[in-house]
Amino acid sequence: MSMTTKPTLSRILIFGASGHIGKPLTTYLTQRDPHVKLRLVTSALEKVQGLQKDFPLAEVVVANFFDLPSLERATSDVQGVFLITPSATDEQLAMTNIVTAFKKSNSVIHIIRLLGMFPEFNRHRIPTALQGGRSLPVQHPIAKAILDESGLPVTYINSGASFMDNFFLQIKSVQAEGKLIWPEHRVPFIDPRDIAEVAGQLLLSHDAKHIGQFHTMNNGADWLEFHEIAVILGDVLGGHIPYDDSEESFVRFYEPILGPFAVKSMWHFFNFEQANEVCWALNNFVERTIGRKPKTVREWLVEHREALSEGLRLGHATA
């Protein structure tokens, strides 16, 4: 492999193949290049049948980041990899195992690793409330450090943005109480399907210049606070949606849905994001990579308006 070109990847391994990024990535690769062999990984045995039904030409395997033999079987004779880990993963152990498996297989040409990091962030500034657990600000830098030291051919695609499909969770407060309940902070946004297309483009490309690079992704258009989201949401759904960013309402509404530990962790994380929101800059990396404008927040909401509108009884703004 030269410094600027890479060979065709004959077999691509996709972790999280049933997820909101892995599944559209599998669809994209199947449509773009039917000749590429796909090996789909799930950690849940009960999801195997569904993946086989959705992608009958793909190989489906069960593997776990904490079960090295299963990883060694999954990574055997693959050239391309999309690597994603579940939230709260112990990245020290997971990435140590995956590096061991890749080095044993000795066949990988290009790994795409999805991260969610504040670029160049000083880890000593992570607040105490987030340091003890398995939060993204703690765990994803660990993953990157292990992969960097491994010498493996990795491209990092960093989601410097909130996933738009989180709106399916956030709409629940509007459906139940007629107002958007969510902690205030300013973030960029991205459609996970656009992330999938970025990963697919990079894997299928013969351009090796992305190997070793760290690309932060957003849609290049939306850097919004959530009171602005409430306005756009109301405009799309046809009514006035009040906004409530109080901790009391957030805890009261979301604890029965997500549990007290998750809600407490999320509150601390969103406060951390708000305190460091100036690190984000909208960019055109996704647009350059996929060759079109990424989905905007408004476009995503319009696309999913019917699903988001179920059960809504909205009022109307008054002058």
Beta strands, then each sheet from edge to edge (+ up, - down):
strand 1: 11-14
strand 2: 37-42
strand 3: 59-62
strand 4: 80-83
strand 5: 110-115
strand 6: 154-159
strand 7: 162-163
strand 8: 180-181
strand 9: 187-190
strand 10: 214-217
strand 11: 223-224
strand 12: 243-244
sheet 1: 3+ 2+ 1+ 4+ 5+ 6+ 10+
sheet 2: 7+ 9+ 11-
sheet 3: 8+ 12+
end
